[in-house]
Amino acid sequence: MLNRKLALVRLGLVGVAITLALSGARLFAGLPLQENAADDLGLSAQRLEQVPALLKREIDAKRYAGVVWLVARDGAIASHGALGLADVASAKPMTEDTVFRIFSMSKIVTTVTLLTLVEEGRLLLDDPVERYLPELGNRQVLVGGTADAPQLEPAKGSITIRHLLTHTSGLPYDLFAEGTAQEIWTRAEIWAAPTLKDFVRRVASLPLVHQPGEKWTYGVNTDILGAVIEVVTGQDLETAMRERVLKPLRMTETTFRPDAALSARVATIHHRTPVGLERDDAAMQFGTLAFPSGGGGLFSTLHDYARFAQMLLNRGELDDVRVLGRKTVEMMTSDQTSHIPPGIVWAPPSFGLGVRIRQNGPAASFGTVGMFGWDGYATTYVSMDPKEGLLLIALFQHVPFNEDSIFEKFTNAVYQALEE
């Protein structure tokens, strides 16, 4: 434990123990590398070699094209690297500079942006959303019928900001809706909207799949929060996000609209076929919308997102820059939903404000009660463990999501290396 305490670096993210494929890496805005830190961080450097070994097996077996990963503890890096290819067809190598479509990992960034407005008193968690987006008032709930003749009943109350942050509004994803609801939501072509305003207008024309606050249903909630941010700040979502989160954290390569230089580094999304890994055109197109999707539209890099995640693990601060207050992060990472039954598809055992939270009970992988994070459609993963001081990130570009439970395998490989 003494070695681990001596290794604390004021949670500024420096240090490295195990590194593969460092070509092109600009680690954390140019901060220097520190070799052989794993043992000082209470991790066995020898056992931690199972992380790159696991990932290399997956790449060598051509189950995945490529991956970048990072493991940090107490703000110092214990393992990071890149393996495989960013694009199979051109044999373009994966590097730590590769740009990823992070899809739903965008939700945590949008959530943090929204919570800065709560801190400023510009909105409250239990405000009705129609205060900012009037078209979302007077909601109707689907209770039966067909897509052509739906049976509806009035919502018993307003959708609130808290409902949107916790996916309890009754606004689903069309992909995950079922039966009549899926047909109605699919017909609306919400993702073809040319602007965020039009996206909200299309969503406002559709029924909820349950009463607000009644169930947990994964859906378009964070995209709606993006529109709330625009109304409250008077700025477009990316500008508000950049001023409040990205710029203070020096996240220079996170954006909804990559420029030519970033676009040249974007990884291809692949899927498996009988003859090998191939580009998935549908997934690539799905990641390109005409409007900024706070729920799934960001592009980012390993090192950019690690700075963001470490800020949350530090309870809102990084490199002497505070993005969120300590109590804000505490609420964000506290249970909001374990008393609410799941709606469509599935629900995590517990969900905070924009993040899942591990509770007591059976789990799919090693870990700690209170660890939190979220994932992305193209198999991207982040987990933060306040008790152990651990940050885990693994970024693939692969569909279907988390094939062969690669996240659970990655997490197990990290946690088995803990010694202190």
C-alpha positions in Angstrom: 0.0 0.0 0.0 2.9 2.3 0.7 4.2 2.0 -2.9 0.7 2.8 -4.2 0.5 5.9 -2.0 3.9 7.1 -3.2 2.7 6.7 -6.8 -0.2 9.2 -6.4 0.4 12.1 -8.8 -2.5 14.3 -7.8 -4.6 12.4 -10.2 -3.1 14.1 -13.2 -2.7 10.9 -15.3 1.0 10.3 -15.8 2.9 7.1 -15.9 3.0 3.9 -17.9 3.9 0.3 -17.3 2.9 -1.8 -20.3 2.8 -0.3 -23.7 2.2 -1.8 -27.1 2.1 0.0 -30.5 3.0 3.5 -29.2 3.5 4.9 -32.7 1.9 8.3 -33.0 0.8 8.4 -29.3 0.5 11.9 -27.8 -0.2 10.8 -24.3 -2.5 13.2 -22.4 -1.7 16.5 -24.1 2.0 15.8 -24.1 2.5 14.9 -20.4 5.6 12.8 -20.0 5.6 9.0 -19.7 6.8 7.3 -16.5 7.9 3.8 -16.9 7.2 0.7 -14.7 4.4 2.2 -12.6 2.1 -0.8 -12.3 3.7 -2.4 -9.2 3.8 0.9 -7.4 0.0 1.2 -8.1 -0.9 -2.0 -6.4 -1.2 -3.9 -9.6 1.0 -6.9 -10.5 2.8 -5.9 -13.7 3.2 -9.6 -14.6 -0.4 -10.4 -14.1 -1.5 -7.2 -15.9 0.2 -8.6 -19.0 -2.9 -10.7 -19.4 -4.7 -7.6 -20.7 -2.6 -7.1 -23.9 -2.3 -10.9 -24.2 -6.1 -11.3 -24.2 -6.6 -8.5 -26.7 -3.8 -9.9 -29.0 -5.5 -13.3 -29.0 -8.7 -11.7 -30.2 -7.0 -9.8 -32.9 -4.8 -12.7 -34.1 -8.0 -14.9 -34.3 -9.5 -12.2 -36.5 -12.5 -11.9 -34.2 -11.8 -8.1 -34.0 -9.9 -5.9 -36.4 -8.2 -3.7 -33.8 -8.4 -2.1 -30.4 -6.9 0.6 -28.2 -7.0 0.3 -24.4 -6.0 2.1 -21.3 -5.9 1.1 -17.6 -5.1 3.7 -15.0 -5.1 3.7 -11.2 -4.9 6.7 -8.9 -4.4 8.9 -11.9 -1.3 7.0 -13.2 -1.3 4.8 -16.3 -0.7 1.1 -15.7 -1.3 -0.3 -19.2 -2.2 1.1 -22.6 -1.6 0.4 -26.2 -3.0 -0.3 -29.7 -3.2 -3.6 -31.6 -4.4 -4.7 -35.0 -5.9 -2.6 -37.8 -8.1 0.5 -38.0 -9.2 -0.6 -41.5 -8.8 -4.2 -42.7 -9.2 -3.5 -46.4 -6.3 -1.0 -46.5 -4.3 -2.7 -43.7 -4.2 0.7 -41.9 -2.7 0.1 -38.4 -4.6 0.9 -35.3 -2.7 3.5 -33.2 -3.4 5.4 -30.0 -4.2 8.4 -32.3 -7.0 6.6 -34.1 -10.3 8.4 -34.0 -13.4 6.4 -32.9 -17.1 6.8 -33.2 -17.9 6.5 -29.5 -21.7 6.4 -30.0 -23.4 6.2 -26.6 -20.3 7.0 -24.7 -21.3 10.5 -25.9 -24.1 10.4 -23.4 -21.8 10.9 -20.4 -20.3 14.0 -22.0 -23.7 15.5 -22.8 -24.8 14.6 -19.2 -21.9 16.5 -17.7 -22.5 19.5 -20.0 -26.2 19.5 -18.8 -25.1 19.2 -15.1 -23.0 22.3 -15.4 -26.2 24.2 -16.1 -27.8 22.7 -13.1 -24.9 23.9 -11.0 -25.4 27.4 -12.3 -29.1 27.4 -11.4 -30.2 27.7 -15.0 -32.4 24.6 -14.7 -33.4 22.0 -12.1 -33.5 18.2 -12.3 -37.2 18.1 -11.8 -38.1 20.9 -14.3 -40.7 19.8 -16.9 -39.0 19.5 -20.3 -41.7 21.6 -21.9 -40.4 24.6 -20.0 -37.5 24.5 -22.5 -39.1 22.5 -25.4 -42.8 23.4 -25.4 -43.6 20.8 -28.1 -42.9 18.0 -25.7 -45.7 19.0 -23.3 -49.1 17.2 -23.1 -47.7 13.8 -24.0 -49.7 10.8 -25.0 -48.9 7.2 -24.0 -49.3 4.2 -26.3 -51.5 1.5 -24.5 -52.7 -0.6 -27.5 -54.1 -0.6 -31.0 -52.1 -0.7 -34.2 -49.7 1.7 -35.9 -52.5 3.0 -38.1 -55.0 3.2 -35.2 -53.0 3.5 -32.0 -54.8 3.5 -28.6 -53.5 6.3 -26.5 -54.0 7.8 -23.0 -52.8 11.1 -21.6 -49.5 11.1 -19.7 -50.1 11.5 -16.0 -47.4 14.1 -15.7 -44.6 15.9 -17.5 -41.4 14.4 -18.7 -38.7 16.0 -16.4 -35.0 16.6 -16.9 -34.4 13.8 -14.3 -36.5 11.4 -16.4 -34.3 12.2 -19.5 -31.1 11.8 -17.5 -32.2 8.4 -16.2 -34.0 7.0 -19.3 -37.3 6.8 -17.5 -39.2 9.3 -19.8 -40.9 6.7 -22.0 -39.1 7.9 -25.1 -37.5 4.8 -26.7 -35.1 4.1 -29.4 -36.9 3.0 -32.5 -34.4 0.1 -32.8 -35.3 -1.2 -29.3 -39.0 -0.6 -29.3 -41.4 -3.5 -29.8 -44.5 -4.3 -31.8 -46.8 -1.3 -32.5 -44.4 1.1 -30.8 -41.5 0.1 -33.0 -43.6 0.5 -36.2 -44.8 3.9 -35.2 -41.3 5.2 -34.2 -39.6 3.7 -37.2 -42.1 5.3 -39.6 -41.2 8.7 -38.2 -37.6 8.5 -39.5 -36.4 10.6 -36.6 -32.7 10.0 -37.6 -33.3 11.6 -41.0 -34.0 14.9 -39.3 -31.9 17.7 -40.9 -31.5 19.6 -37.6 -31.8 19.0 -33.9 -34.9 21.2 -33.8 -36.5 19.0 -36.4 -35.5 15.9 -34.5 -37.3 17.2 -31.4 -40.4 18.0 -33.6 -40.5 14.5 -35.0 -40.1 12.9 -31.5 -42.8 15.2 -30.2 -45.3 13.7 -32.6 -44.8 10.2 -31.3 -46.4 8.5 -28.3 -44.5 7.4 -25.2 -44.2 3.7 -24.5 -45.0 4.1 -20.8 -45.9 6.8 -18.3 -43.0 9.1 -17.4 -41.0 7.7 -14.4 -42.8 4.4 -14.5 -40.1 2.2 -16.1 -36.5 2.3 -17.4 -36.4 2.3 -21.2 -33.2 3.1 -23.2 -34.0 5.8 -25.7 -33.5 9.2 -27.3 -33.4 11.0 -23.9 -29.9 12.3 -24.2 -30.5 13.7 -27.6 -33.4 15.6 -26.2 -31.1 16.9 -23.4 -28.8 18.2 -26.2 -31.7 20.3 -27.4 -32.4 21.5 -23.9 -28.7 22.6 -23.6 -29.0 24.6 -26.8 -32.1 26.4 -25.6 -30.7 27.2 -22.2 -27.3 28.4 -23.4 -28.3 29.9 -26.7 -25.5 28.0 -28.3 -25.3 25.0 -30.6 -24.6 21.8 -28.6 -21.0 21.4 -29.7 -20.1 25.0 -28.7 -21.7 24.6 -25.3 -20.0 21.3 -24.8 -16.6 22.6 -25.9 -16.8 25.7 -23.6 -17.9 23.8 -20.6 -16.2 20.4 -20.9 -13.9 19.8 -23.8 -11.8 22.9 -23.8 -11.2 22.9 -20.0 -10.1 19.3 -20.2 -7.9 19.9 -23.3 -10.0 17.4 -25.3 -8.9 18.8 -28.7 -9.9 15.7 -30.7 -13.5 15.2 -29.5 -16.2 16.6 -31.8 -19.4 15.9 -33.6 -17.9 17.1 -36.9 -14.3 15.8 -37.5 -12.3 18.0 -39.8 -10.3 16.6 -42.7 -7.3 15.8 -40.5 -9.4 13.9 -37.9 -11.5 12.2 -40.6 -8.3 10.7 -42.0 -7.8 8.9 -38.7 -11.3 7.6 -38.2 -11.4 3.8 -37.7 -13.7 1.6 -39.9 -16.5 -0.3 -38.2 -16.2 -4.1 -39.0 -18.3 -7.2 -38.7 -17.5 -10.8 -39.0 -18.3 -12.8 -42.1 -17.6 -16.4 -43.1 -14.5 -15.2 -45.0 -13.2 -12.7 -42.5 -13.8 -9.2 -41.1 -15.5 -6.7 -43.4 -16.5 -3.1 -43.3 -20.1 -2.6 -42.0 -21.5 0.1 -44.2 -24.8 0.3 -42.3 -23.0 1.0 -39.0 -20.7 3.6 -40.7 -23.7 5.4 -42.0 -25.6 5.2 -38.7 -22.7 7.1 -37.2 -23.2 10.0 -39.5 -26.2 12.3 -38.8 -27.1 15.8 -40.0 -27.4 17.1 -36.5 -25.3 16.8 -33.3 -26.5 13.8 -31.5 -25.8 14.2 -27.8 -26.9 10.6 -27.3 -24.4 9.1 -29.8 -22.8 11.4 -32.2 -19.3 12.2 -30.8 -16.0 11.1 -32.3 -13.1 10.9 -29.9 -9.7 9.4 -29.1 -8.4 7.1 -26.4 -6.4 9.9 -24.7 -9.1 12.6 -25.0 -11.8 10.3 -23.5 -9.4 9.2 -20.7 -9.0 12.8 -19.6 -12.7 13.1 -19.4 -13.2 9.9 -17.5 -10.4 10.6 -15.1 -12.0 14.0 -14.3 -15.2 12.1 -13.2 -13.1 9.6 -11.2 -11.5 12.6 -9.5 -15.0 13.8 -8.5 -15.1 16.6 -11.1 -11.5 17.9 -11.4 -8.4 17.3 -13.5 -5.1 19.2 -13.6 -6.4 21.8 -11.2 -9.4 22.5 -13.5 -12.8 21.8 -12.0 -15.6 20.9 -14.4 -18.2 19.6 -12.0 -18.6 20.0 -8.2 -17.9 17.1 -5.9 -21.5 16.8 -4.8 -22.7 16.9 -8.4 -20.6 13.9 -9.3 -21.8 12.2 -6.1 -25.4 12.6 -7.3 -24.6 11.7 -10.8 -23.1 8.4 -9.6 -25.8 7.5 -7.1 -28.7 5.2 -7.7 -31.7 6.7 -9.3 -33.5 3.7 -10.8 -33.1 0.4 -8.9 -36.7 0.7 -7.6 -38.0 1.1 -11.2 -38.8 -2.0 -13.3 -37.4 -2.3 -16.8 -39.5 -1.3 -19.8 -38.5 -2.2 -23.4 -35.5 -4.6 -23.8 -33.3 -4.4 -20.7 -32.2 -2.2 -17.9 -28.9 -2.1 -15.8 -29.4 -3.0 -12.1 -28.9 0.6 -11.2 -28.6 3.8 -13.2 -27.5 7.3 -12.0 -27.6 10.4 -14.1 -26.3 9.3 -17.4 -24.3 6.3 -16.1 -24.9 2.8 -15.0 -23.8 1.9 -11.5 -22.8 -1.5 -10.1 -24.9 -2.6 -7.1 -24.6 -5.6 -4.8 -25.7 -8.9 -6.4 -24.7 -11.1 -9.3 -22.5 -9.5 -12.0 -21.1 -10.6 -15.3 -17.5 -9.6 -14.5 -15.1 -8.8 -11.6 -15.5 -5.3 -10.1 -16.6 -3.2 -7.2 -19.9 -1.9 -6.0 -20.2 1.7 -7.1 -18.1 1.4 -10.3 -19.8 3.3 -13.1 -19.6 4.0 -16.8 -21.3 3.3 -20.1 -20.7 1.8 -23.6 -21.0 2.5 -27.3 -22.8 0.8 -30.1 -19.6 -0.1 -32.0 -18.1 -1.9 -29.0 -16.6 1.0 -27.0 -16.3 0.8 -23.2 -15.5 3.0 -20.2 -15.6 2.1 -16.5 -14.6 4.1 -13.5 -14.2 2.5 -10.0 -13.9 5.1 -7.2 -13.1 2.6 -4.5 -10.2 1.1 -6.3 -9.2 4.3 -8.2 -9.4 2.4 -11.5 -10.1 3.7 -14.9 -10.7 1.2 -17.8 -11.2 2.1 -21.4 -11.3 -0.3 -24.4 -12.3 1.0 -27.9 -13.0 -1.3 -30.7 -15.0 -0.5 -33.9 -17.1 -3.6 -34.3 -20.7 -4.8 -34.6 -22.7 -6.4 -33.2 -22.0 -4.8 -29.8 -19.7 -6.6 -27.3 -19.6 -9.8 -29.3 -18.3 -12.7 -27.2 -18.6 -10.5 -24.1 -15.2 -8.9 -24.8 -15.8 -6.2 -22.2 -16.3 -8.7 -19.5 -13.1 -10.5 -20.5 -11.2 -7.2 -20.6 -12.5 -6.2 -17.2 -11.7 -9.6 -15.6 -8.1 -9.4 -17.0 -7.6 -6.0 -15.3 -9.2 -6.8 -11.9 -7.3 -10.1 -11.5 -4.1 -8.1 -11.4 -5.0 -6.1 -8.3 -2.8 -6.8 -5.3 -3.4 -3.9 -3.0 
